[in-house]
Amino acid sequence: MSDTPPDRLAVNPTSPFHDPAMLERGVGVRFNGIERDDVEEYSVSEGWIRVQAGKARDRRGNPMTLKINGSVEAYFLELNK
């Protein structure tokens, strides 16, 4: 595997950008210099993240998300095994 996480990654299994191997390895996101652990999807090249909008749900029961623009940096978490 490469040492850099993908440019775009999503937690939702129905998304075309969902990669279970990368998520299992552990990917962290730093947004505008602050580490975030509530990111549903991110894009480094486009500079945005999607986060859950409270407890709101859409008509299919999926969480509503907000798209926030800013500086995005993705990195692999160090897992102690």
mmCIF file of the N, C-alpha and C atoms, coordinates in Angstrom:
data_MODEL
# 
_entry.id   MODEL 
# 
loop_
_atom_site.group_PDB 
_atom_site.id 
_atom_site.type_symbol 
_atom_site.label_atom_id 
_atom_site.label_alt_id 
_atom_site.label_comp_id 
_atom_site.label_asym_id 
_atom_site.label_entity_id 
_atom_site.label_seq_id 
_atom_site.pdbx_PDB_ins_code 
_atom_site.Cartn_x 
_atom_site.Cartn_y 
_atom_site.Cartn_z 
_atom_site.occupancy 
_atom_site.B_iso_or_equiv 
_atom_site.pdbx_formal_charge 
_atom_site.auth_seq_id 
_atom_site.auth_comp_id 
_atom_site.auth_asym_id 
_atom_site.auth_atom_id 
_atom_site.pdbx_PDB_model_num 
ATOM 1   N N  . MET A 1 1  ? 0.834   -1.193 0.000  1.00 0.00 ? 1  MET A N  1 
ATOM 2   C CA . MET A 1 1  ? 0.000   0.000  0.000  1.00 0.00 ? 1  MET A CA 1 
ATOM 3   C C  . MET A 1 1  ? 0.873   1.249  0.000  1.00 0.00 ? 1  MET A C  1 
ATOM 4   N N  . SER A 1 2  ? 0.303   2.319  -0.496 1.00 0.00 ? 2  SER A N  1 
ATOM 5   C CA . SER A 1 2  ? 1.055   3.568  -0.548 1.00 0.00 ? 2  SER A CA 1 
ATOM 6   C C  . SER A 1 2  ? 1.092   4.234  0.828  1.00 0.00 ? 2  SER A C  1 
ATOM 7   N N  . ASP A 1 3  ? 1.959   5.216  0.966  1.00 0.00 ? 3  ASP A N  1 
ATOM 8   C CA . ASP A 1 3  ? 2.103   5.928  2.236  1.00 0.00 ? 3  ASP A CA 1 
ATOM 9   C C  . ASP A 1 3  ? 1.210   7.147  2.338  1.00 0.00 ? 3  ASP A C  1 
ATOM 10  N N  . THR A 1 4  ? 0.482   7.449  1.272  1.00 0.00 ? 4  THR A N  1 
ATOM 11  C CA . THR A 1 4  ? -0.420  8.596  1.305  1.00 0.00 ? 4  THR A CA 1 
ATOM 12  C C  . THR A 1 4  ? -1.857  8.113  1.147  1.00 0.00 ? 4  THR A C  1 
ATOM 13  N N  . PRO A 1 5  ? -2.779  8.683  1.901  1.00 0.00 ? 5  PRO A N  1 
ATOM 14  C CA . PRO A 1 5  ? -4.187  8.295  1.759  1.00 0.00 ? 5  PRO A CA 1 
ATOM 15  C C  . PRO A 1 5  ? -4.749  8.797  0.428  1.00 0.00 ? 5  PRO A C  1 
ATOM 16  N N  . PRO A 1 6  ? -5.900  8.268  0.012  1.00 0.00 ? 6  PRO A N  1 
ATOM 17  C CA . PRO A 1 6  ? -6.492  8.703  -1.251 1.00 0.00 ? 6  PRO A CA 1 
ATOM 18  C C  . PRO A 1 6  ? -6.915  10.169 -1.213 1.00 0.00 ? 6  PRO A C  1 
ATOM 19  N N  . ASP A 1 7  ? -7.027  10.757 -2.392 1.00 0.00 ? 7  ASP A N  1 
ATOM 20  C CA . ASP A 1 7  ? -7.425  12.157 -2.509 1.00 0.00 ? 7  ASP A CA 1 
ATOM 21  C C  . ASP A 1 7  ? -8.856  12.373 -2.016 1.00 0.00 ? 7  ASP A C  1 
ATOM 22  N N  . ARG A 1 8  ? -9.694  11.376 -2.217 1.00 0.00 ? 8  ARG A N  1 
ATOM 23  C CA . ARG A 1 8  ? -11.088 11.489 -1.804 1.00 0.00 ? 8  ARG A CA 1 
ATOM 24  C C  . ARG A 1 8  ? -11.508 10.167 -1.178 1.00 0.00 ? 8  ARG A C  1 
ATOM 25  N N  . LEU A 1 9  ? -12.176 10.228 -0.047 1.00 0.00 ? 9  LEU A N  1 
ATOM 26  C CA . LEU A 1 9  ? -12.582 9.027  0.676  1.00 0.00 ? 9  LEU A CA 1 
ATOM 27  C C  . LEU A 1 9  ? -13.900 9.287  1.392  1.00 0.00 ? 9  LEU A C  1 
ATOM 28  N N  . ALA A 1 10 ? -14.770 8.271  1.405  1.00 0.00 ? 10 ALA A N  1 
ATOM 29  C CA . ALA A 1 10 ? -16.076 8.394  2.052  1.00 0.00 ? 10 ALA A CA 1 
ATOM 30  C C  . ALA A 1 10 ? -16.308 7.235  3.006  1.00 0.00 ? 10 ALA A C  1 
ATOM 31  N N  . VAL A 1 11 ? -17.034 7.492  4.084  1.00 0.00 ? 11 VAL A N  1 
ATOM 32  C CA . VAL A 1 11 ? -17.374 6.474  5.065  1.00 0.00 ? 11 VAL A CA 1 
ATOM 33  C C  . VAL A 1 11 ? -18.591 5.666  4.603  1.00 0.00 ? 11 VAL A C  1 
ATOM 34  N N  . ASN A 1 12 ? -19.484 6.279  3.863  1.00 0.00 ? 12 ASN A N  1 
ATOM 35  C CA . ASN A 1 12 ? -20.721 5.649  3.408  1.00 0.00 ? 12 ASN A CA 1 
ATOM 36  C C  . ASN A 1 12 ? -20.419 4.533  2.410  1.00 0.00 ? 12 ASN A C  1 
ATOM 37  N N  . PRO A 1 13 ? -20.857 3.285  2.692  1.00 0.00 ? 13 PRO A N  1 
ATOM 38  C CA . PRO A 1 13 ? -20.556 2.168  1.795  1.00 0.00 ? 13 PRO A CA 1 
ATOM 39  C C  . PRO A 1 13 ? -21.216 2.262  0.427  1.00 0.00 ? 13 PRO A C  1 
ATOM 40  N N  . THR A 1 14 ? -22.237 3.087  0.258  1.00 0.00 ? 14 THR A N  1 
ATOM 41  C CA . THR A 1 14 ? -22.880 3.216  -1.051 1.00 0.00 ? 14 THR A CA 1 
ATOM 42  C C  . THR A 1 14 ? -22.164 4.226  -1.950 1.00 0.00 ? 14 THR A C  1 
ATOM 43  N N  . SER A 1 15 ? -21.217 4.958  -1.426 1.00 0.00 ? 15 SER A N  1 
ATOM 44  C CA . SER A 1 15 ? -20.487 5.964  -2.187 1.00 0.00 ? 15 SER A CA 1 
ATOM 45  C C  . SER A 1 15 ? -19.443 5.293  -3.087 1.00 0.00 ? 15 SER A C  1 
ATOM 46  N N  . PRO A 1 16 ? -19.220 5.825  -4.288 1.00 0.00 ? 16 PRO A N  1 
ATOM 47  C CA . PRO A 1 16 ? -18.161 5.270  -5.142 1.00 0.00 ? 16 PRO A CA 1 
ATOM 48  C C  . PRO A 1 16 ? -16.761 5.544  -4.593 1.00 0.00 ? 16 PRO A C  1 
ATOM 49  N N  . PHE A 1 17 ? -16.632 6.419  -3.622 1.00 0.00 ? 17 PHE A N  1 
ATOM 50  C CA . PHE A 1 17 ? -15.332 6.756  -3.036 1.00 0.00 ? 17 PHE A CA 1 
ATOM 51  C C  . PHE A 1 17 ? -15.071 6.010  -1.723 1.00 0.00 ? 17 PHE A C  1 
ATOM 52  N N  . HIS A 1 18 ? -15.899 5.034  -1.410 1.00 0.00 ? 18 HIS A N  1 
ATOM 53  C CA . HIS A 1 18 ? -15.732 4.209  -0.201 1.00 0.00 ? 18 HIS A CA 1 
ATOM 54  C C  . HIS A 1 18 ? -14.658 3.154  -0.466 1.00 0.00 ? 18 HIS A C  1 
ATOM 55  N N  . ASP A 1 19 ? -13.667 3.063  0.421  1.00 0.00 ? 19 ASP A N  1 
ATOM 56  C CA . ASP A 1 19 ? -12.592 2.077  0.306  1.00 0.00 ? 19 ASP A CA 1 
ATOM 57  C C  . ASP A 1 19 ? -12.386 1.432  1.673  1.00 0.00 ? 19 ASP A C  1 
ATOM 58  N N  . PRO A 1 20 ? -12.945 0.230  1.895  1.00 0.00 ? 20 PRO A N  1 
ATOM 59  C CA . PRO A 1 20 ? -12.874 -0.391 3.217  1.00 0.00 ? 20 PRO A CA 1 
ATOM 60  C C  . PRO A 1 20 ? -11.449 -0.673 3.684  1.00 0.00 ? 20 PRO A C  1 
ATOM 61  N N  . ALA A 1 21 ? -10.544 -0.984 2.760  1.00 0.00 ? 21 ALA A N  1 
ATOM 62  C CA . ALA A 1 21 ? -9.156  -1.264 3.154  1.00 0.00 ? 21 ALA A CA 1 
ATOM 63  C C  . ALA A 1 21 ? -8.492  -0.021 3.740  1.00 0.00 ? 21 ALA A C  1 
ATOM 64  N N  . MET A 1 22 ? -8.722  1.131  3.145  1.00 0.00 ? 22 MET A N  1 
ATOM 65  C CA . MET A 1 22 ? -8.142  2.378  3.652  1.00 0.00 ? 22 MET A CA 1 
ATOM 66  C C  . MET A 1 22 ? -8.761  2.767  4.990  1.00 0.00 ? 22 MET A C  1 
ATOM 67  N N  . LEU A 1 23 ? -10.068 2.582  5.124  1.00 0.00 ? 23 LEU A N  1 
ATOM 68  C CA . LEU A 1 23 ? -10.735 2.922  6.380  1.00 0.00 ? 23 LEU A CA 1 
ATOM 69  C C  . LEU A 1 23 ? -10.278 2.007  7.510  1.00 0.00 ? 23 LEU A C  1 
ATOM 70  N N  . GLU A 1 24 ? -10.053 0.740  7.184  1.00 0.00 ? 24 GLU A N  1 
ATOM 71  C CA . GLU A 1 24 ? -9.569  -0.196 8.196  1.00 0.00 ? 24 GLU A CA 1 
ATOM 72  C C  . GLU A 1 24 ? -8.156  0.163  8.647  1.00 0.00 ? 24 GLU A C  1 
ATOM 73  N N  . ARG A 1 25 ? -7.356  0.653  7.718  1.00 0.00 ? 25 ARG A N  1 
ATOM 74  C CA . ARG A 1 25 ? -5.987  1.072  8.055  1.00 0.00 ? 25 ARG A CA 1 
ATOM 75  C C  . ARG A 1 25 ? -6.002  2.279  8.984  1.00 0.00 ? 25 ARG A C  1 
ATOM 76  N N  . GLY A 1 26 ? -6.999  3.141  8.834  1.00 0.00 ? 26 GLY A N  1 
ATOM 77  C CA . GLY A 1 26 ? -7.133  4.313  9.699  1.00 0.00 ? 26 GLY A CA 1 
ATOM 78  C C  . GLY A 1 26 ? -6.647  5.578  9.023  1.00 0.00 ? 26 GLY A C  1 
ATOM 79  N N  . VAL A 1 27 ? -7.564  6.453  8.684  1.00 0.00 ? 27 VAL A N  1 
ATOM 80  C CA . VAL A 1 27 ? -7.238  7.719  8.029  1.00 0.00 ? 27 VAL A CA 1 
ATOM 81  C C  . VAL A 1 27 ? -7.714  8.857  8.916  1.00 0.00 ? 27 VAL A C  1 
ATOM 82  N N  . GLY A 1 28 ? -6.820  9.797  9.196  1.00 0.00 ? 28 GLY A N  1 
ATOM 83  C CA . GLY A 1 28 ? -7.162  10.984 9.964  1.00 0.00 ? 28 GLY A CA 1 
ATOM 84  C C  . GLY A 1 28 ? -7.277  12.180 9.041  1.00 0.00 ? 28 GLY A C  1 
ATOM 85  N N  . VAL A 1 29 ? -8.056  13.168 9.454  1.00 0.00 ? 29 VAL A N  1 
ATOM 86  C CA . VAL A 1 29 ? -8.259  14.371 8.642  1.00 0.00 ? 29 VAL A CA 1 
ATOM 87  C C  . VAL A 1 29 ? -7.990  15.591 9.502  1.00 0.00 ? 29 VAL A C  1 
ATOM 88  N N  . ARG A 1 30 ? -7.165  16.484 8.983  1.00 0.00 ? 30 ARG A N  1 
ATOM 89  C CA . ARG A 1 30 ? -6.902  17.772 9.624  1.00 0.00 ? 30 ARG A CA 1 
ATOM 90  C C  . ARG A 1 30 ? -7.539  18.828 8.723  1.00 0.00 ? 30 ARG A C  1 
ATOM 91  N N  . PHE A 1 31 ? -8.516  19.573 9.289  1.00 0.00 ? 31 PHE A N  1 
ATOM 92  C CA . PHE A 1 31 ? -9.251  20.577 8.527  1.00 0.00 ? 31 PHE A CA 1 
ATOM 93  C C  . PHE A 1 31 ? -8.976  21.945 9.128  1.00 0.00 ? 31 PHE A C  1 
ATOM 94  N N  . ASN A 1 32 ? -8.394  22.830 8.329  1.00 0.00 ? 32 ASN A N  1 
ATOM 95  C CA . ASN A 1 32 ? -7.996  24.173 8.767  1.00 0.00 ? 32 ASN A CA 1 
ATOM 96  C C  . ASN A 1 32 ? -7.124  24.114 10.024 1.00 0.00 ? 32 ASN A C  1 
ATOM 97  N N  . GLY A 1 33 ? -6.241  23.111 10.079 1.00 0.00 ? 33 GLY A N  1 
ATOM 98  C CA . GLY A 1 33 ? -5.305  22.983 11.181 1.00 0.00 ? 33 GLY A CA 1 
ATOM 99  C C  . GLY A 1 33 ? -5.844  22.280 12.414 1.00 0.00 ? 33 GLY A C  1 
ATOM 100 N N  . ILE A 1 34 ? -7.100  21.848 12.388 1.00 0.00 ? 34 ILE A N  1 
ATOM 101 C CA . ILE A 1 34 ? -7.716  21.175 13.528 1.00 0.00 ? 34 ILE A CA 1 
ATOM 102 C C  . ILE A 1 34 ? -8.048  19.742 13.132 1.00 0.00 ? 34 ILE A C  1 
ATOM 103 N N  . GLU A 1 35 ? -7.645  18.782 13.972 1.00 0.00 ? 35 GLU A N  1 
ATOM 104 C CA . GLU A 1 35 ? -7.945  17.382 13.693 1.00 0.00 ? 35 GLU A CA 1 
ATOM 105 C C  . GLU A 1 35 ? -9.414  17.115 13.935 1.00 0.00 ? 35 GLU A C  1 
ATOM 106 N N  . ARG A 1 36 ? -10.072 16.496 12.940 1.00 0.00 ? 36 ARG A N  1 
ATOM 107 C CA . ARG A 1 36 ? -11.508 16.209 13.032 1.00 0.00 ? 36 ARG A CA 1 
ATOM 108 C C  . ARG A 1 36 ? -11.713 14.699 13.001 1.00 0.00 ? 36 ARG A C  1 
ATOM 109 N N  . ASP A 1 37 ? -12.621 14.216 13.826 1.00 0.00 ? 37 ASP A N  1 
ATOM 110 C CA . ASP A 1 37 ? -12.939 12.795 13.818 1.00 0.00 ? 37 ASP A CA 1 
ATOM 111 C C  . ASP A 1 37 ? -14.393 12.535 13.425 1.00 0.00 ? 37 ASP A C  1 
ATOM 112 N N  . ASP A 1 38 ? -15.094 13.576 12.980 1.00 0.00 ? 38 ASP A N  1 
ATOM 113 C CA . ASP A 1 38 ? -16.496 13.445 12.597 1.00 0.00 ? 38 ASP A CA 1 
ATOM 114 C C  . ASP A 1 38 ? -16.725 13.609 11.096 1.00 0.00 ? 38 ASP A C  1 
ATOM 115 N N  . VAL A 1 39 ? -15.681 13.371 10.291 1.00 0.00 ? 39 VAL A N  1 
ATOM 116 C CA . VAL A 1 39 ? -15.755 13.587 8.847  1.00 0.00 ? 39 VAL A CA 1 
ATOM 117 C C  . VAL A 1 39 ? -16.400 12.379 8.168  1.00 0.00 ? 39 VAL A C  1 
ATOM 118 N N  . GLU A 1 40 ? -17.440 12.615 7.381  1.00 0.00 ? 40 GLU A N  1 
ATOM 119 C CA . GLU A 1 40 ? -18.112 11.566 6.620  1.00 0.00 ? 40 GLU A CA 1 
ATOM 120 C C  . GLU A 1 40 ? -17.429 11.337 5.273  1.00 0.00 ? 40 GLU A C  1 
ATOM 121 N N  . GLU A 1 41 ? -16.934 12.416 4.649  1.00 0.00 ? 41 GLU A N  1 
ATOM 122 C CA . GLU A 1 41 ? -16.279 12.343 3.346  1.00 0.00 ? 41 GLU A CA 1 
ATOM 123 C C  . GLU A 1 41 ? -15.360 13.546 3.220  1.00 0.00 ? 41 GLU A C  1 
ATOM 124 N N  . TYR A 1 42 ? -14.270 13.383 2.470  1.00 0.00 ? 42 TYR A N  1 
ATOM 125 C CA . TYR A 1 42 ? -13.367 14.510 2.253  1.00 0.00 ? 42 TYR A CA 1 
ATOM 126 C C  . TYR A 1 42 ? -12.792 14.469 0.850  1.00 0.00 ? 42 TYR A C  1 
ATOM 127 N N  . SER A 1 43 ? -12.327 15.620 0.382  1.00 0.00 ? 43 SER A N  1 
ATOM 128 C CA . SER A 1 43 ? -11.602 15.743 -0.877 1.00 0.00 ? 43 SER A CA 1 
ATOM 129 C C  . SER A 1 43 ? -10.464 16.729 -0.649 1.00 0.00 ? 43 SER A C  1 
ATOM 130 N N  . VAL A 1 44 ? -9.240  16.232 -0.756 1.00 0.00 ? 44 VAL A N  1 
ATOM 131 C CA . VAL A 1 44 ? -8.069  17.081 -0.531 1.00 0.00 ? 44 VAL A CA 1 
ATOM 132 C C  . VAL A 1 44 ? -7.898  18.065 -1.682 1.00 0.00 ? 44 VAL A C  1 
ATOM 133 N N  . SER A 1 45 ? -8.004  17.588 -2.934 1.00 0.00 ? 45 SER A N  1 
ATOM 134 C CA . SER A 1 45 ? -7.753  18.457 -4.088 1.00 0.00 ? 45 SER A CA 1 
ATOM 135 C C  . SER A 1 45 ? -8.799  19.556 -4.229 1.00 0.00 ? 45 SER A C  1 
ATOM 136 N N  . GLU A 1 46 ? -10.055 19.262 -3.881 1.00 0.00 ? 46 GLU A N  1 
ATOM 137 C CA . GLU A 1 46 ? -11.112 20.266 -3.987 1.00 0.00 ? 46 GLU A CA 1 
ATOM 138 C C  . GLU A 1 46 ? -11.243 21.096 -2.721 1.00 0.00 ? 46 GLU A C  1 
ATOM 139 N N  . GLY A 1 47 ? -10.648 20.662 -1.618 1.00 0.00 ? 47 GLY A N  1 
ATOM 140 C CA . GLY A 1 47 ? -10.626 21.440 -0.384 1.00 0.00 ? 47 GLY A CA 1 
ATOM 141 C C  . GLY A 1 47 ? -11.947 21.500 0.359  1.00 0.00 ? 47 GLY A C  1 
ATOM 142 N N  . TRP A 1 48 ? -12.579 20.348 0.620  1.00 0.00 ? 48 TRP A N  1 
ATOM 143 C CA . TRP A 1 48 ? -13.821 20.329 1.387  1.00 0.00 ? 48 TRP A CA 1 
ATOM 144 C C  . TRP A 1 48 ? -13.950 19.042 2.178  1.00 0.00 ? 48 TRP A C  1 
ATOM 145 N N  . ILE A 1 49 ? -14.807 19.102 3.211  1.00 0.00 ? 49 ILE A N  1 
ATOM 146 C CA . ILE A 1 49 ? -15.183 17.925 3.981  1.00 0.00 ? 49 ILE A CA 1 
ATOM 147 C C  . ILE A 1 49 ? -16.697 17.920 4.121  1.00 0.00 ? 49 ILE A C  1 
ATOM 148 N N  . ARG A 1 50 ? -17.258 16.761 4.388  1.00 0.00 ? 50 ARG A N  1 
ATOM 149 C CA . ARG A 1 50 ? -18.686 16.630 4.701  1.00 0.00 ? 50 ARG A CA 1 
ATOM 150 C C  . ARG A 1 50 ? -18.794 16.115 6.125  1.00 0.00 ? 50 ARG A C  1 
ATOM 151 N N  . VAL A 1 51 ? -19.595 16.789 6.930  1.00 0.00 ? 51 VAL A N  1 
ATOM 152 C CA . VAL A 1 51 ? -19.834 16.380 8.314  1.00 0.00 ? 51 VAL A CA 1 
ATOM 153 C C  . VAL A 1 51 ? -21.333 16.263 8.538  1.00 0.00 ? 51 VAL A C  1 
ATOM 154 N N  . GLN A 1 52 ? -21.701 15.467 9.514  1.00 0.00 ? 52 GLN A N  1 
ATOM 155 C CA . GLN A 1 52 ? -23.097 15.239 9.832  1.00 0.00 ? 52 GLN A CA 1 
ATOM 156 C C  . GLN A 1 52 ? -23.727 16.504 10.414 1.00 0.00 ? 52 GLN A C  1 
ATOM 157 N N  . ALA A 1 53 ? -24.959 16.790 10.007 1.00 0.00 ? 53 ALA A N  1 
ATOM 158 C CA . ALA A 1 53 ? -25.687 17.979 10.469 1.00 0.00 ? 53 ALA A CA 1 
ATOM 159 C C  . ALA A 1 53 ? -26.606 17.609 11.626 1.00 0.00 ? 53 ALA A C  1 
ATOM 160 N N  . GLY A 1 54 ? -26.032 17.443 12.800 1.00 0.00 ? 54 GLY A N  1 
ATOM 161 C CA . GLY A 1 54 ? -26.823 17.090 13.975 1.00 0.00 ? 54 GLY A CA 1 
ATOM 162 C C  . GLY A 1 54 ? -27.448 15.719 13.846 1.00 0.00 ? 54 GLY A C  1 
ATOM 163 N N  . LYS A 1 55 ? -28.706 15.604 14.255 1.00 0.00 ? 55 LYS A N  1 
ATOM 164 C CA . LYS A 1 55 ? -29.409 14.320 14.197 1.00 0.00 ? 55 LYS A CA 1 
ATOM 165 C C  . LYS A 1 55 ? -30.385 14.261 13.028 1.00 0.00 ? 55 LYS A C  1 
ATOM 166 N N  . ALA A 1 56 ? -30.321 15.227 12.134 1.00 0.00 ? 56 ALA A N  1 
ATOM 167 C CA . ALA A 1 56 ? -31.244 15.282 11.005 1.00 0.00 ? 56 ALA A CA 1 
ATOM 168 C C  . ALA A 1 56 ? -31.001 14.122 10.049 1.00 0.00 ? 56 ALA A C  1 
ATOM 169 N N  . ARG A 1 57 ? -32.087 13.600 9.485  1.00 0.00 ? 57 ARG A N  1 
ATOM 170 C CA . ARG A 1 57 ? -32.031 12.487 8.536  1.00 0.00 ? 57 ARG A CA 1 
ATOM 171 C C  . ARG A 1 57 ? -32.793 12.856 7.277  1.00 0.00 ? 57 ARG A C  1 
ATOM 172 N N  . ASP A 1 58 ? -32.370 12.281 6.141  1.00 0.00 ? 58 ASP A N  1 
ATOM 173 C CA . ASP A 1 58 ? -33.111 12.497 4.906  1.00 0.00 ? 58 ASP A CA 1 
ATOM 174 C C  . ASP A 1 58 ? -34.257 11.483 4.825  1.00 0.00 ? 58 ASP A C  1 
ATOM 175 N N  . ARG A 1 59 ? -34.984 11.471 3.745  1.00 0.00 ? 59 ARG A N  1 
ATOM 176 C CA . ARG A 1 59 ? -36.163 10.605 3.648  1.00 0.00 ? 59 ARG A CA 1 
ATOM 177 C C  . ARG A 1 59 ? -35.822 9.125  3.564  1.00 0.00 ? 59 ARG A C  1 
ATOM 178 N N  . ARG A 1 60 ? -34.576 8.795  3.293  1.00 0.00 ? 60 ARG A N  1 
ATOM 179 C CA . ARG A 1 60 ? -34.134 7.399  3.247  1.00 0.00 ? 60 ARG A CA 1 
ATOM 180 C C  . ARG A 1 60 ? -33.483 6.950  4.562  1.00 0.00 ? 60 ARG A C  1 
ATOM 181 N N  . GLY A 1 61 ? -33.422 7.853  5.540  1.00 0.00 ? 61 GLY A N  1 
ATOM 182 C CA . GLY A 1 61 ? -32.853 7.513  6.833  1.00 0.00 ? 61 GLY A CA 1 
ATOM 183 C C  . GLY A 1 61 ? -31.360 7.759  6.955  1.00 0.00 ? 61 GLY A C  1 
ATOM 184 N N  . ASN A 1 62 ? -30.755 8.309  5.913  1.00 0.00 ? 62 ASN A N  1 
ATOM 185 C CA . ASN A 1 62 ? -29.323 8.628  5.951  1.00 0.00 ? 62 ASN A CA 1 
ATOM 186 C C  . ASN A 1 62 ? -29.106 9.967  6.647  1.00 0.00 ? 62 ASN A C  1 
ATOM 187 N N  . PRO A 1 63 ? -27.979 10.131 7.319  1.00 0.00 ? 63 PRO A N  1 
ATOM 188 C CA . PRO A 1 63 ? -27.728 11.418 7.989  1.00 0.00 ? 63 PRO A CA 1 
ATOM 189 C C  . PRO A 1 63 ? -27.553 12.554 6.980  1.00 0.00 ? 63 PRO A C  1 
ATOM 190 N N  . MET A 1 64 ? -28.097 13.708 7.324  1.00 0.00 ? 64 MET A N  1 
ATOM 191 C CA . MET A 1 64 ? -27.899 14.911 6.505  1.00 0.00 ? 64 MET A CA 1 
ATOM 192 C C  . MET A 1 64 ? -26.479 15.404 6.743  1.00 0.00 ? 64 MET A C  1 
ATOM 193 N N  . THR A 1 65 ? -25.829 15.900 5.694  1.00 0.00 ? 65 THR A N  1 
ATOM 194 C CA . THR A 1 65 ? -24.453 16.360 5.823  1.00 0.00 ? 65 THR A CA 1 
ATOM 195 C C  . THR A 1 65 ? -24.306 17.786 5.334  1.00 0.00 ? 65 THR A C  1 
ATOM 196 N N  . LEU A 1 66 ? -23.287 18.451 5.864  1.00 0.00 ? 66 LEU A N  1 
ATOM 197 C CA . LEU A 1 66 ? -22.923 19.801 5.436  1.00 0.00 ? 66 LEU A CA 1 
ATOM 198 C C  . LEU A 1 66 ? -21.567 19.728 4.744  1.00 0.00 ? 66 LEU A C  1 
ATOM 199 N N  . LYS A 1 67 ? -21.432 20.448 3.650  1.00 0.00 ? 67 LYS A N  1 
ATOM 200 C CA . LYS A 1 67 ? -20.164 20.525 2.940  1.00 0.00 ? 67 LYS A CA 1 
ATOM 201 C C  . LYS A 1 67 ? -19.466 21.813 3.372  1.00 0.00 ? 67 LYS A C  1 
ATOM 202 N N  . ILE A 1 68 ? -18.263 21.665 3.959  1.00 0.00 ? 68 ILE A N  1 
ATOM 203 C CA . ILE A 1 68 ? -17.516 22.813 4.471  1.00 0.00 ? 68 ILE A CA 1 
ATOM 204 C C  . ILE A 1 68 ? -16.223 22.945 3.687  1.00 0.00 ? 68 ILE A C  1 
ATOM 205 N N  . ASN A 1 69 ? -15.958 24.141 3.166  1.00 0.00 ? 69 ASN A N  1 
ATOM 206 C CA . ASN A 1 69 ? -14.743 24.391 2.387  1.00 0.00 ? 69 ASN A CA 1 
ATOM 207 C C  . ASN A 1 69 ? -13.621 24.890 3.282  1.00 0.00 ? 69 ASN A C  1 
ATOM 208 N N  . GLY A 1 70 ? -12.386 24.501 2.937  1.00 0.00 ? 70 GLY A N  1 
ATOM 209 C CA . GLY A 1 70 ? -11.219 24.925 3.698  1.00 0.00 ? 70 GLY A CA 1 
ATOM 210 C C  . GLY A 1 70 ? -10.008 24.097 3.321  1.00 0.00 ? 70 GLY A C  1 
ATOM 211 N N  . SER A 1 71 ? -8.977  24.188 4.120  1.00 0.00 ? 71 SER A N  1 
ATOM 212 C CA . SER A 1 71 ? -7.736  23.455 3.902  1.00 0.00 ? 71 SER A CA 1 
ATOM 213 C C  . SER A 1 71 ? -7.873  22.053 4.497  1.00 0.00 ? 71 SER A C  1 
ATOM 214 N N  . VAL A 1 72 ? -7.675  21.022 3.659  1.00 0.00 ? 72 VAL A N  1 
ATOM 215 C CA . VAL A 1 72 ? -7.841  19.634 4.080  1.00 0.00 ? 72 VAL A CA 1 
ATOM 216 C C  . VAL A 1 72 ? -6.513  18.900 3.943  1.00 0.00 ? 72 VAL A C  1 
ATOM 217 N N  . GLU A 1 73 ? -6.145  18.178 5.004  1.00 0.00 ? 73 GLU A N  1 
ATOM 218 C CA . GLU A 1 73 ? -4.941  17.346 4.984  1.00 0.00 ? 73 GLU A CA 1 
ATOM 219 C C  . GLU A 1 73 ? -5.321  15.971 5.525  1.00 0.00 ? 73 GLU A C  1 
ATOM 220 N N  . ALA A 1 74 ? -5.088  14.923 4.735  1.00 0.00 ? 74 ALA A N  1 
ATOM 221 C CA . ALA A 1 74 ? -5.385  13.556 5.157  1.00 0.00 ? 74 ALA A CA 1 
ATOM 222 C C  . ALA A 1 74 ? -4.079  12.838 5.473  1.00 0.00 ? 74 ALA A C  1 
ATOM 223 N N  . TYR A 1 75 ? -4.123  11.959 6.470  1.00 0.00 ? 75 TYR A N  1 
ATOM 224 C CA . TYR A 1 75 ? -2.932  11.214 6.873  1.00 0.00 ? 75 TYR A CA 1 
ATOM 225 C C  . TYR A 1 75 ? -3.365  9.883  7.457  1.00 0.00 ? 75 TYR A C  1 
ATOM 226 N N  . PHE A 1 76 ? -2.438  8.913  7.456  1.00 0.00 ? 76 PHE A N  1 
ATOM 227 C CA . PHE A 1 76 ? -2.723  7.615  8.050  1.00 0.00 ? 76 PHE A CA 1 
ATOM 228 C C  . PHE A 1 76 ? -2.456  7.679  9.543  1.00 0.00 ? 76 PHE A C  1 
ATOM 229 N N  . LEU A 1 77 ? -3.337  7.069  10.317 1.00 0.00 ? 77 LEU A N  1 
ATOM 230 C CA . LEU A 1 77 ? -3.160  6.974  11.753 1.00 0.00 ? 77 LEU A CA 1 
ATOM 231 C C  . LEU A 1 77 ? -2.162  5.863  12.053 1.00 0.00 ? 77 LEU A C  1 
ATOM 232 N N  . GLU A 1 78 ? -1.385  6.050  13.107 1.00 0.00 ? 78 GLU A N  1 
ATOM 233 C CA . GLU A 1 78 ? -0.454  5.009  13.534 1.00 0.00 ? 78 GLU A CA 1 
ATOM 234 C C  . GLU A 1 78 ? -1.203  4.055  14.436 1.00 0.00 ? 78 GLU A C  1 
ATOM 235 N N  . LEU A 1 79 ? -1.366  2.824  13.983 1.00 0.00 ? 79 LEU A N  1 
ATOM 236 C CA . LEU A 1 79 ? -2.070  1.841  14.773 1.00 0.00 ? 79 LEU A CA 1 
ATOM 237 C C  . LEU A 1 79 ? -1.074  0.993  15.545 1.00 0.00 ? 79 LEU A C  1 
ATOM 238 N N  . ASN A 1 80 ? -1.297  0.840  16.835 1.00 0.00 ? 80 ASN A N  1 
ATOM 239 C CA . ASN A 1 80 ? -0.442  0.002  17.668 1.00 0.00 ? 80 ASN A CA 1 
ATOM 240 C C  . ASN A 1 80 ? -0.979  -1.411 17.649 1.00 0.00 ? 80 ASN A C  1 
ATOM 241 N N  . LYS A 1 81 ? -0.212  -2.309 17.056 1.00 0.00 ? 81 LYS A N  1 
ATOM 242 C CA . LYS A 1 81 ? -0.638  -3.722 16.978 1.00 0.00 ? 81 LYS A CA 1 
ATOM 243 C C  . LYS A 1 81 ? 0.325   -4.598 17.698 1.00 0.00 ? 81 LYS A C  1 
# 
